[in-house]
Amino acid sequence: MTAGKPEDAVAVERELERIVAEAEAKLAEVRRELAERRRQDAQHAEIDRLEEHLANATVRWEEVRSFFDDVLAQLRRGEGRDDPPA
């Protein structure tokens, strides 16, 4: 660059700013895509474990059902009546 052409320096600076802005925009796009892929990978991993999740839920439901069966049996036998109903 010569001292006699400051407009060339300004034009080069503007072009560099444009290139940097475009690069930042593309980088942001890449980051969004990577984040989406990570989210999908995590989701797929959980889907792959669906059978395990279902087995755990079934076991827990069996525990809840057993608890209710015990409560009903106690109520039918008259146990757990400390105070008569008001």
C-alpha positions in Angstrom: 0.0 0.0 0.0 1.2 3.4 -0.8 0.6 6.6 1.2 -1.1 8.1 -1.8 -4.0 5.6 -1.9 -5.7 5.5 1.5 -8.9 4.4 -0.1 -7.2 1.1 -1.1 -6.4 0.5 2.6 -10.0 1.2 3.5 -11.2 -1.2 0.8 -8.8 -3.9 2.0 -9.9 -3.4 5.6 -13.6 -3.6 4.6 -12.9 -6.8 2.6 -11.1 -8.3 5.6 -14.0 -7.4 7.9 -16.4 -9.0 5.4 -14.3 -12.2 5.3 -14.1 -12.3 9.1 -17.8 -11.8 9.5 -18.6 -14.5 7.0 -16.1 -16.9 8.7 -17.7 -16.2 12.1 -21.2 -16.8 10.6 -20.1 -20.1 9.1 -18.4 -21.1 12.4 -21.6 -20.4 14.3 -23.4 -22.6 11.8 -20.9 -25.4 12.3 -21.3 -25.1 16.1 -25.1 -25.3 15.8 -24.8 -28.4 13.6 -22.4 -30.0 16.0 -24.7 -29.3 18.9 -27.7 -30.7 17.0 -25.7 -33.9 16.2 -24.7 -34.3 19.8 -28.3 -33.9 20.9 -29.4 -36.5 18.3 -26.6 -38.9 19.3 -27.7 -38.6 23.0 -31.3 -39.2 22.0 -30.3 -42.3 19.9 -28.3 -43.6 22.8 -31.4 -43.4 25.0 -33.5 -45.1 22.4 -30.9 -47.9 22.2 -31.5 -48.2 26.0 -35.3 -48.2 25.7 -35.6 -51.9 26.6 -33.6 -51.3 29.8 -35.7 -48.2 30.7 -38.9 -50.3 30.1 -37.5 -53.1 32.3 -36.7 -50.6 35.1 -40.2 -49.0 34.8 -41.8 -52.4 35.0 -39.9 -53.3 38.1 -40.8 -50.0 39.8 -44.5 -50.5 38.8 -44.4 -54.0 40.4 -43.1 -52.4 43.6 -45.9 -49.8 43.6 -48.5 -52.4 42.9 -47.2 -54.6 45.7 -47.3 -51.6 48.0 -51.0 -51.0 47.1 -51.8 -54.7 47.6 -50.3 -54.6 51.1 -52.2 -51.4 51.9 -55.5 -52.9 50.7 -54.8 -56.1 52.7 -54.2 -54.1 55.9 -57.3 -52.0 55.4 -59.4 -55.1 54.8 -58.0 -56.7 58.0 -58.7 -53.5 59.9 -55.1 -52.8 60.6 -53.7 -49.3 60.8 -56.8 -47.9 62.5 -55.4 -45.8 65.3 -58.3 -43.3 65.3 -61.9 -43.9 64.1 -63.0 -41.8 61.2 -64.5 -38.5 62.1 
